[in-house]
Amino acid sequence: LLHISLVSLFLTGCSGGGYDGPKLHPVTGKLTKGGAPVGGVNISLVPPQGAGADVPPLVALTKDDGTFVIMTSSGHKGAPIGMYKVVIIAPP
């Protein structure tokens, strides 16, 4: 059983230059299995159908300690506020 913890911090800061999509909010977490951190795992946040084309692809790669930071596919940290399906893809 994989356990994923997402911690969202809703701040008023900007997301950086070069991004013109919906406002991004920091999303971090830690992925564990049986209490042990799981590294090298791809995580995607998938918005529900009909959420709009303005929601960018949202991805992360867990570090060796299981921690991750959600980013847009263009490298901007964070995600728009909303409901997402979490997809975890572990290496073979």
N, C-alpha and C positions, 0 to 999 in steps of 0.2 A: 504494500500500500504506500503510495507516494503522498507526501504531505506538502502542500504548497502554502506559503504564507505571503500574502500581498499586503503591503503597508502603503497606503496612499496618503500623501501629504498635500493638502489642497492649499497652495500658496498663491500669492498675487504676483509673483515675479514673472519676468518674461522668459520665453523659451529660447531666445537667441536669434541671430540674424538668419535670413535665407529661408524662413519657414512662414508660409502664409495660410496655413490651415487653421482648424479650430484650436482654441487655447489648450496648451498642454499642461498637465499637472504631474509632478514627480510620482513615480510608482516603483517601489523597490520590494524585494522579498527574499525568501530563502527556501530552497527546495531540499527536502529531506526524505529519506526512506528508512523506516525503522529507527528514526532519531539521528541517523548519520547523514551528513551533507552529501548531495549528489551534484557533481560537477560535469561540465561538458554537455549539458542538455539544452536543446533549443526550446524556447517558450514563445508562443504566439498568442496574442489577444485578438480574437475574432469578434467584430461587432455583429449584432443580430441583423438578419436580412432587413433591408429597408432603412438602415441607419443612415444612409446617404453616402455618396461617393467622396465626400470631403473628409471622411475618417481615413487617415493614412494606415498602411500596414504597420503593425506594432509587434516588435520582436525583442528577444533577449537571449543571451547565452549565459548559463550558470557558470560561476567561477568554481575552483576546486573546493571552496568552503560552502558551496551551494547558493551563495548570494547572487542576485541579478538586479539589473536596472532595465526597465522597459524603455525602448527607444523607437522612434519612427525608423522606417527602412532607410531614410536619408541621414540618420545619426543624431536627430534631435531628441533629447531625453524627455520622457513623459508620455502621457496619453490623455486624450480628451475625456471629460467626465462621461460615464455611461456604463451600461451593462455589457459584459464581454464573455464569450466562451473561451476558456483557457485550454490551449492545445499544447501538450508536452510531447516532444519527439526526442527520445533517447537514442544515442548511437547504438548500432547493432552489437 
